[in-house]
């Protein structure tokens, strides 16, 4: 090869290389009707405080944050089962909004967070007060990961990358979030109400919830947040991610009918004037349970990272009060112990025909 040919080859190679790098992530956000002026919007009008408004309000607030313990001893499942091949569902609460769901031969992980802090900084920010219910290295092979949105307490990049490298799972998320995970091979982004066929007997939908997104001061609502509706092993499982109470739960019921299992946030709600529109309290969560007509609901989003002012055990205590006020039975809406597997047998009353 002559020097001239070598130069031509180098120019062509570099051009192809840089085009490939530039196109490794395809931004599909602009195709969404929910995306306007470089930001996603909620279905209902929601007024968000800016960072500086929030900071000023916190300084001026009369609400004193409760003092959480520095550490809480919890159990851990050191040898979880590898698979649940029947239509039973095995659920292990790992922490915050992270659950291992095992059913129909699939291992599904929700919003995996195993890091010490939920923060852009390793030395500052909300720090966990207990160990994960399953250590990341003890997880069985993960087939599917679902990510509700990009906040640090739901999208832990170090954990995702470790699991992607180990297991190469399919990873489902809202539009725009995939750019933060560009090194993973099986990223599937979805708009609200969009479906994806995971396997012949496993389909999921990304559904509307009322919340927001962003990981820094300048990227508010640049990626899409949401929940998931999973149809697998003859059941419907709802994972609510993070949300304030709004009519999206009723809309989900209208589209899909009653769900068998619902995972609903019950914590990070105080003071209410700051968080009412984006974080449910236990009373809101009970109403969401009723809106979804869930066979059983499981509380989450509490007790691991102190994100707001309420006491560490307050969400569980208030949930019991809210259930009594709504005349809901003790076993209809529960909380799980960290690291203790909970198994639901097939055949719950909420099961119905396959979704269309």
C-alpha positions as CSV (number, residue, x, y, z in Angstrom):
1,X,0.0,0.0,0.0
2,X,1.4,3.4,-1.0
3,X,1.7,6.3,1.4
4,X,-1.2,8.0,-0.5
5,X,-3.4,5.0,-0.2
6,X,-2.6,4.6,3.5
7,X,-3.6,8.3,4.0
8,X,-6.9,7.7,2.2
9,X,-7.6,4.6,4.2
10,X,-6.8,6.4,7.5
11,X,-9.1,9.3,6.6
12,X,-12.0,6.9,5.6
13,X,-11.4,4.7,8.7
14,X,-11.5,7.7,11.1
15,X,-14.6,9.1,9.3
16,X,-16.5,5.8,9.7
17,X,-15.3,5.4,13.3
18,X,-16.5,8.9,14.4
19,X,-19.8,8.4,12.6
20,X,-20.3,5.1,14.4
21,X,-19.4,6.6,17.7
22,X,-21.8,9.6,17.1
23,X,-24.6,7.2,16.2
24,X,-24.1,4.6,18.9
25,X,-26.9,6.2,20.8
26,X,-30.0,7.2,18.8
27,X,-32.0,10.0,20.5
28,X,-35.6,9.2,19.9
29,X,-37.1,11.6,22.4
30,X,-38.4,14.1,19.8
31,X,-40.7,11.4,18.5
32,X,-42.7,11.4,21.7
33,X,-45.8,13.6,22.1
34,X,-44.7,14.1,25.8
35,X,-41.5,15.9,24.7
36,X,-41.6,19.6,24.2
37,X,-38.9,22.3,24.3
38,X,-36.3,19.7,25.1
39,X,-38.1,18.4,28.2
40,X,-40.7,15.8,29.0
41,X,-43.9,16.8,30.7
42,X,-46.5,15.2,32.9
43,X,-50.0,14.4,31.7
44,X,-51.4,16.7,34.4
45,X,-50.0,20.2,35.0
46,X,-47.4,20.0,37.8
47,X,-45.5,23.0,39.2
48,X,-42.0,22.1,40.1
49,X,-39.8,24.1,42.5
50,X,-36.5,25.0,41.0
51,X,-33.4,23.8,42.8
52,X,-32.9,27.3,44.3
53,X,-36.5,27.6,45.3
54,X,-36.3,24.2,46.9
55,X,-33.1,25.1,48.7
56,X,-34.6,28.4,50.0
57,X,-37.8,26.7,51.1
58,X,-35.9,24.1,53.0
59,X,-33.9,26.8,54.8
60,X,-37.1,28.6,55.7
61,X,-39.2,25.6,56.7
62,X,-40.2,25.0,60.3
63,X,-40.1,21.2,59.7
64,X,-37.1,19.6,61.5
65,X,-35.9,16.4,59.7
66,X,-36.1,13.3,61.9
67,X,-32.8,11.8,63.0
68,X,-32.3,8.4,61.4
69,X,-30.0,5.7,63.0
70,X,-26.6,5.5,61.5
71,X,-27.0,1.8,60.9
72,X,-29.7,-0.8,61.1
73,X,-29.0,-4.6,61.1
74,X,-31.0,-6.5,58.6
75,X,-31.1,-10.0,57.2
76,X,-29.7,-11.0,53.8
77,X,-30.4,-13.9,51.5
78,X,-26.9,-15.2,50.8
79,X,-28.0,-18.0,48.5
80,X,-31.2,-17.1,46.6
81,X,-32.8,-19.7,44.4
82,X,-31.6,-19.7,40.8
83,X,-35.0,-19.8,39.1
84,X,-38.7,-20.1,39.8
85,X,-40.0,-22.1,36.9
86,X,-43.6,-22.4,37.7
87,X,-46.2,-19.6,37.9
88,X,-45.6,-18.8,41.6
89,X,-43.8,-15.5,42.2
90,X,-40.9,-15.2,44.6
91,X,-40.2,-11.6,45.8
92,X,-37.1,-10.5,47.7
93,X,-37.0,-6.9,49.0
94,X,-33.4,-5.8,48.5
95,X,-33.7,-2.1,49.5
96,X,-35.6,1.1,48.6
97,X,-37.2,0.3,45.2
98,X,-35.0,-2.7,44.4
99,X,-36.7,-6.1,44.3
100,X,-35.8,-9.4,42.9
101,X,-38.8,-10.9,41.2
102,X,-38.6,-14.5,40.2
103,X,-41.5,-16.1,38.2
104,X,-42.1,-18.0,35.0
105,X,-38.4,-18.9,34.7
106,X,-37.3,-15.2,34.7
107,X,-35.2,-13.3,37.2
108,X,-36.3,-9.6,37.1
109,X,-34.6,-6.8,39.0
110,X,-36.3,-3.5,39.6
111,X,-34.4,-0.2,39.9
112,X,-31.1,-1.8,41.1
113,X,-29.3,0.3,43.7
114,X,-26.4,-1.4,45.5
115,X,-24.1,1.6,46.0
116,X,-23.4,3.2,49.4
117,X,-24.8,6.6,48.4
118,X,-27.5,7.9,46.1
119,X,-25.6,10.9,44.9
120,X,-23.3,12.2,42.2
121,X,-20.6,12.3,44.8
122,X,-19.0,9.3,46.6
123,X,-18.3,11.3,49.7
124,X,-21.6,13.3,50.1
125,X,-25.3,12.7,49.8
126,X,-27.9,10.2,51.2
127,X,-26.1,7.2,52.6
128,X,-27.6,3.7,53.1
129,X,-28.4,2.7,56.7
130,X,-28.5,-1.0,56.0
131,X,-27.0,-3.6,53.8
132,X,-28.8,-4.8,50.6
133,X,-31.1,-7.8,51.2
134,X,-29.0,-9.6,48.6
135,X,-25.5,-8.6,47.9
136,X,-25.0,-7.9,44.2
137,X,-22.4,-10.7,43.9
138,X,-25.0,-13.1,45.3
139,X,-27.7,-12.3,42.9
140,X,-28.8,-15.2,40.6
141,X,-28.3,-14.5,36.8
142,X,-30.5,-11.6,35.9
143,X,-32.6,-11.8,32.7
144,X,-34.4,-8.4,32.8
145,X,-33.8,-5.1,34.5
146,X,-36.5,-2.4,34.6
147,X,-35.5,1.2,35.4
148,X,-38.3,3.7,36.3
149,X,-36.3,6.9,35.9
150,X,-32.8,8.4,36.2
151,X,-32.8,9.8,39.8
152,X,-29.8,8.5,41.8
153,X,-31.9,6.4,44.1
154,X,-33.4,4.5,41.1
155,X,-30.6,4.5,38.6
156,X,-27.3,3.4,40.1
157,X,-24.9,3.3,37.1
158,X,-22.2,1.3,38.9
159,X,-24.6,-1.5,39.8
160,X,-26.2,-1.5,36.3
161,X,-22.8,-1.7,34.6
162,X,-21.7,-4.6,36.8
163,X,-24.8,-6.6,36.1
164,X,-24.7,-5.8,32.4
165,X,-21.1,-7.1,32.3
166,X,-21.9,-10.2,34.3
167,X,-25.3,-11.3,32.9
168,X,-26.0,-9.1,29.8
169,X,-29.7,-8.7,30.7
170,X,-32.3,-6.9,28.7
171,X,-32.6,-3.4,30.3
172,X,-35.9,-1.5,29.9
173,X,-36.2,2.3,30.6
174,X,-37.9,5.5,29.5
175,X,-36.8,7.6,26.5
176,X,-33.4,9.3,26.9
177,X,-32.2,7.2,29.8
178,X,-30.3,4.9,27.5
179,X,-27.7,7.6,26.8
180,X,-26.5,7.2,30.4
181,X,-26.0,3.5,29.8
182,X,-24.4,3.6,26.4
183,X,-22.0,0.8,27.2
184,X,-24.7,-1.8,27.8
185,X,-25.7,-4.0,24.9
186,X,-29.4,-4.7,25.4
187,X,-31.0,-1.3,26.1
188,X,-34.6,-0.9,25.2
189,X,-36.1,2.6,25.6
190,X,-39.9,3.0,25.7
191,X,-42.4,5.9,25.6
192,X,-45.5,5.9,27.8
193,X,-47.9,3.1,26.9
194,X,-45.4,1.5,24.6
195,X,-45.0,-2.3,24.8
196,X,-42.1,-4.7,24.3
197,X,-42.2,-8.5,23.9
198,X,-39.5,-9.9,26.2
199,X,-40.3,-13.5,25.4
200,X,-43.2,-15.5,24.0
201,X,-44.9,-15.5,27.4
202,X,-43.6,-12.3,28.8
203,X,-44.6,-8.8,27.7
204,X,-44.2,-5.4,29.4
205,X,-45.5,-1.9,29.0
206,X,-43.9,1.4,30.2
207,X,-46.7,3.4,31.8
208,X,-47.5,7.0,32.7
209,X,-46.8,8.2,36.3
210,X,-46.5,11.7,37.7
211,X,-42.9,12.5,38.6
212,X,-39.8,14.1,37.0
213,X,-36.3,13.3,36.1
214,X,-32.7,14.7,36.1
215,X,-29.4,14.0,37.7
216,X,-28.0,17.5,37.9
217,X,-29.0,21.1,38.0
218,X,-29.3,21.6,34.3
219,X,-31.0,18.4,33.0
220,X,-34.5,18.6,34.6
221,X,-37.0,16.4,32.8
222,X,-34.6,15.6,29.9
223,X,-35.4,11.9,30.2
224,X,-38.7,10.1,30.6
225,X,-39.9,8.6,33.9
226,X,-42.6,6.0,34.3
227,X,-43.8,2.7,35.8
228,X,-44.1,-0.8,34.3
229,X,-46.9,-3.2,33.8
230,X,-45.6,-6.8,33.3
231,X,-47.6,-9.6,32.0
232,X,-45.8,-12.8,32.8
233,X,-46.7,-16.3,34.0
234,X,-50.4,-15.6,33.7
235,X,-50.3,-12.6,36.0
236,X,-50.1,-8.8,35.8
237,X,-47.4,-7.1,37.9
238,X,-47.3,-3.3,38.4
239,X,-44.1,-1.6,39.4
240,X,-44.8,2.1,40.2
241,X,-41.3,3.4,40.4
242,X,-41.7,6.8,42.0
243,X,-44.7,9.0,41.8
244,X,-47.1,11.5,43.3
245,X,-50.7,10.5,43.5
246,X,-52.7,11.4,40.4
247,X,-55.2,9.9,38.0
248,X,-52.6,7.8,36.1
249,X,-53.4,4.8,38.4
250,X,-57.0,4.9,37.2
251,X,-55.9,5.3,33.6
252,X,-53.7,2.2,34.0
253,X,-56.6,0.2,35.4
254,X,-58.8,1.4,32.5
255,X,-56.3,0.0,30.0
256,X,-55.2,-3.2,31.7
257,X,-57.8,-4.1,34.3
258,X,-57.0,-5.2,37.9
259,X,-53.4,-6.2,38.6
260,X,-52.3,-9.1,40.7
261,X,-49.3,-7.5,42.4
262,X,-48.5,-3.8,42.7
263,X,-45.3,-2.3,44.0
264,X,-46.1,1.2,45.3
265,X,-43.9,3.9,46.9
266,X,-44.9,4.9,50.5
267,X,-41.9,7.0,51.6
268,X,-39.9,10.2,51.0
269,X,-43.0,12.4,51.4
270,X,-42.3,15.0,54.1
271,X,-42.8,17.9,54.2
272,X,-45.9,17.6,52.1
273,X,-45.8,21.1,50.6
274,X,-42.5,20.2,48.9
275,X,-43.2,16.6,47.8
276,X,-47.0,16.1,47.5
277,X,-47.0,16.2,43.7
278,X,-44.1,13.9,43.1
279,X,-44.0,11.5,46.1
280,X,-46.9,9.6,47.6
281,X,-47.5,9.2,51.3
282,X,-49.1,6.0,52.7
283,X,-52.7,7.4,52.3
284,X,-52.0,8.2,48.7
285,X,-50.5,4.8,48.2
286,X,-53.6,3.1,49.6
287,X,-55.7,5.1,47.2
288,X,-53.4,4.0,44.3
289,X,-53.9,0.4,45.4
290,X,-57.7,0.8,45.2
291,X,-57.4,2.6,41.8
292,X,-55.4,-0.3,40.4
293,X,-57.7,-2.9,42.1
294,X,-54.6,-4.8,43.1
295,X,-54.8,-8.3,44.5
296,X,-51.9,-7.4,46.8
297,X,-49.7,-4.3,47.0
298,X,-46.2,-4.1,48.4
299,X,-44.8,-0.9,49.8
300,X,-41.3,0.4,48.8
301,X,-39.2,3.6,48.7
302,X,-38.6,3.9,52.4
303,X,-36.1,2.9,55.1
304,X,-32.8,2.7,53.2
305,X,-31.8,6.3,52.3
306,X,-32.9,9.4,54.2
307,X,-34.2,11.5,51.4
308,X,-36.8,13.6,53.2
309,X,-37.9,14.6,56.7
310,X,-40.0,11.7,58.0
311,X,-38.7,9.2,60.5
312,X,-37.3,5.9,59.3
313,X,-40.3,3.8,60.4
314,X,-43.0,6.4,59.9
315,X,-44.1,5.2,56.4
316,X,-44.8,1.6,57.7
317,X,-46.7,2.9,60.8
318,X,-48.8,5.4,58.7
319,X,-49.5,2.7,56.1
320,X,-51.2,0.6,58.8
321,X,-53.4,3.6,59.8
322,X,-54.3,4.3,56.2
323,X,-55.3,0.7,55.6
324,X,-57.7,0.8,58.6
325,X,-59.2,4.1,57.5
326,X,-59.8,2.7,54.0
327,X,-61.1,-0.7,55.4
328,X,-58.4,-2.6,53.7
329,X,-57.4,-6.0,55.1
330,X,-54.0,-6.6,56.7
331,X,-52.8,-8.8,53.9
332,X,-54.0,-6.6,51.0
333,X,-51.2,-4.0,51.3
334,X,-48.0,-5.2,53.0
335,X,-44.4,-4.3,53.6
336,X,-41.6,-6.9,53.4
337,X,-38.6,-7.6,55.6
338,X,-35.3,-6.8,54.0
339,X,-33.7,-10.0,52.5
340,X,-36.6,-12.3,53.4
341,X,-38.1,-14.0,50.4
342,X,-41.8,-13.8,50.1
343,X,-43.7,-16.3,47.8
344,X,-47.1,-15.8,46.2
345,X,-48.9,-18.9,44.9
346,X,-50.5,-18.8,41.5
347,X,-54.2,-18.3,41.1
348,X,-54.8,-14.9,42.8
349,X,-58.3,-13.5,42.2
350,X,-57.0,-10.6,40.2
351,X,-55.8,-12.7,37.3
352,X,-57.6,-12.4,34.1
353,X,-57.3,-13.0,30.4
354,X,-54.1,-12.0,28.5
355,X,-53.8,-8.4,27.7
356,X,-54.2,-7.3,24.1
